């Protein structure tokens, strides 16, 4: 009688965790902000960061920004956009 190999408790691949950023952020920003949990999970899981498809531009305008727009090293992105103009609302 032959015995079969004992089952392994370790998965053959790391599970993937989908990481979606918040409104006006990006995958790059979320990656920086989640660095502590990435360090804790790096041996156990692969964290996958995606950018939202909508560029919402600069979200913090001042009067001076209209004369000379600020340099923003990050892209402000979103997964959806709700815009209300008067009585009309639009979801993008």
Steps between C-alpha positions, in 0.01 A plus 500: 500500500645834396429817686416822323698814579369712784301803384685828523354784699684762297322615182698460181447868421430815697141626507449837339341793681338765281576850632276781369580860589252760618361801313768742381789265569692249292650153524839663563368698799321196645816292464689756710220525756473121539872432538467362856239239410696412185803429719291275727346305211787488250578132571132397504321698227554707188337842513375624162443876461284642220432858387145624453409587140389863560741791541328753729779758474609731781249480784626792710476821298577847632474831313875485428462157340303651212794731419772238545385137554695318773737220410347178619736197498202263535202444275164538674283211385158356577297188426182702452397865497170651608449852373204722581434812296186686607218245489690257278716217639738287300685181582818430304 
